[in-house]
Amino acid sequence: MLHYVLCTMRVNRRLICAACLAITTPLFVFSQEQTLKVINKPAQHKHLVRADSMQKMVALDKFVPGIIIELQYATAKNFTGVQLYPPAKTTFVRLPVARALAAVQQQLATMGLGLKVWDAYRPHSTTKEMWDLIKDERYVANPAKGSGHNRGIAVDVTLIDLRSGEELDMGTPFDHFTEAAHHNYKGLTAAQQEARTLLKNVMEQNGFRALATEWWHYSWPDGAKYEVLDLSFNQLARLAN
């Protein structure tokens, strides 16, 4: 509950009326855009999980055996040229997403293939950094809306050969922001198209939705059910234990 105390002060001979707040910690905070609810305290996330266990964020490596995690934004080898995440051996997604990825991994294993994850959960503050660099919603989420990554329901993935550990050739690298990364791009070799189609089919069979402009990006449906998060990887690791 907010308790308002009306204060007045003079600055440059102008009378300014300001609300001075004696505040108990609110359940939610709002981003600078003022319309987007953002969860930025562990206690807030715990409250949501108590109400709905499907809101839980889980460590992907513990939930999906054999999955390879190489977070591109934990290094400077990404389109920004800046390390955006701390060094990390795992990443996080909502519980239903983790279960679906486990099913994908099992299905791919029968073909001698597996998943490599380049990105999953992304703090909202990091999305703001990216937006400042590329203000194009075909490739970067507008932080005013929040993204699937911010909600823990989107992943950036590719396929690997389980024997060699090598990535399959998908025609472009990760975060290649040109039409060559689009699903409908016609300039691929037969092998590249086959690999993209296989990834898309298996992900969609297990409930994910593709993004037309990025062959690597898949999201879980019903994003509005999940709040935007701005929790650190360390905070999520403690919550997941």
N, C-alpha and C positions, 0 to 999 in steps of 0.2 A: 504494500500500500504506500502511496506517495503522500508525504505531508508537505504542503507548500507554505513557505514563509515569505511574505512579500517584503522585498528589500528595495531600497532606493539608493542611488549613488549619483554623484555629479562627475562627469568627464567632459573636459573642454567646455565647461559652462552649460552643458546640455544635461537635462534631467533624464536619466535612463531608468526605466522600471525593469527590474530583473527578478525572476523567480529563483529564489535560493531553495534548494531541495534538501530535506533531510530524508534520505532514501534507505529503505530496507532493500535488500538485493532483489531485483525483479526476476520473474521466472524466465523472461525472454528479453533479448535486446534487439534493436533494429539497426540495420546497416545505414551508411550515410545516405542511401537512396530513400530512407524513411518508409518504404513500403515493403521491404523484404525482411522477414523474420530470420535472424541468424542466431544459432546456438553457439555460444563461445565459452561456456563454462561446463565442466564435467557434470556438475550437479544437475544442470538442465537436461543433459543427455540421459542421465540416470532416471530422471523423472519420466521422460518419454518411454524409456525401455520398460519401466515398471508398468506403464499403461498398455504397452504393446511390445511384446518380445521380438517381433519382426523388425523393430527399429534398431536392434543391437548391431553395433559395428564389430566385426570379427577380423582377426589377423588371417590373411589369405593363405599364407604358407602352412598354417596349422590346420586349416580347413580343407585344403585341396592338395593331397599328397602329390609330390613330383612336379608341381607347377614351378616354372622358372620366373623369377621376379628380377627385373633389371630396370629400376626406375630412372628414366631418362632425365627427369628434372632434379634428381639427386646429384647430378653432375652438371658441368657447364656444357656438355655435349648435347645441346638442344637448341631450338630455334632462337631462343633468347640470348644464348651465349653466357648465361648466368646460372649458377646453381641456386635453384629455388626451394629445394627440400634439403633437410639434413641427410647425411648418409644413412641409408636404411636397408635392411635385409628383407623387410616385409612391407606390405601395404594393407589397407583396410577397405572392407565393403560391408554393406548391410547383409544380415543373415540370409535372406532369400537369394541374394545375388551370389553369395558364397556357395550355397547349395546347388544353384544352377551351374556355376562354373565347375564344381566337382563332377556333375553329370556330363558336362562337355568334355572334361579331361578324361573321364572313363570311356566315353564314346570314341574320342580321338585315339586313345591307347590301342584300341582294336585295329587301328590302321597304322600303328607304329609312329604316331604323331603325338604332340602335346602342345600346350599353350605356353607362350612367353608373355608376361605382362609388363608393359612399359609404363603404365599409369593406371591408377584406380582412384581412391579418395584423394581429393585436392582441397586444401583449406581455402575458404572464400577469399581470404586476403591474398593468396597466391593468384587466384583468378583475376583480381584487380591489377596485379603486376603485369600479367599477360595482356590484359585488355589495353593497358597503356601502350603496349608495343604494337599490337595488331588489332585495330578496331574493326574487325570484319567477322560478323556472326556466322559466316560459313565455316570458320576455322577456330574461333575463340569465343567462348561464352561471354555474354554481356553480364558483368557482375550485378547490374541492377535487377536481373532476373534470377541469378544463381544458375548453377549448372548441375547436370547429372553427376559430375565428379564431386561437386560440393555436397551433394546429397548422399554420396557413397553408393550410387547405383549405376555408375558408368565405368567402363574399363577400356583401355587401349591395349590391344593384343595382336599377336601374330602366331604363326604355327612354326613348330620346330620338329625336326627329325629326331626321334628318341635315340636312335643308335649313334648318330654323329653329334647331336646337340646343335646342329646348324639350323639357322632360320631358312624357311622356304622362301623362294624368290617371289615377292609380291608386286614387283614392278617399280615400286618407289620405296624409299626409306620412310620411317616414322616422321610425322609432322612435315610432310612434303606438301606445302600449300599451293598446289597447282591442280589443274583438271586431271592430271595423270593419276591423282589419288582418288578420283571419283569412281563410284561403283560402275557407272555407265561408260567409262573411258574405253575407247575402242582400239587403242594403240598397244595393247599388251600382247605378249606371246601367248601361245596356247597353254603353256605350262603355268605362266603367271596368272592367266585367267582362271585356270582350273584350281589353283591354290586359293585365290580370292573367293571363288564360288564355294569351295569346300568349307572354308572358314565361315562364310556367311550362312550357309545352309545349316551347319551344326549349331552355330550360335542361335539362329532363329528357331530351330527345332527345340531348343531348350529355353525359349521364352524371351530372348533378347531381341532388341530392335537395332537395325543398322542405321548409320548416318550416311546419307547419300554422298557427301563430299569427302569422307574419310573412311577408307576401307578398313582401318584398324579399330574404329570406334564403335562400341556397342553399349546400349543402355537398357536397363530394366524398365518395364512399363509402370504407369501410375506414379510418376515422379512427384506429383503433388502430395502424396501420402508421406513424403519424407522431407524433413526440415533441412535447410541449408546449414552446414556446420562450418565453424571456424575454430576447430580444435587442433592442437598440434599432434604430430605422430606419437610423441611421448605420452601425451594425455590419453590418446586412444589406446596405446599399449597397456597402460595401467587399467583402463576401463575394461579391456578385453580379458584381463586375467581374473 
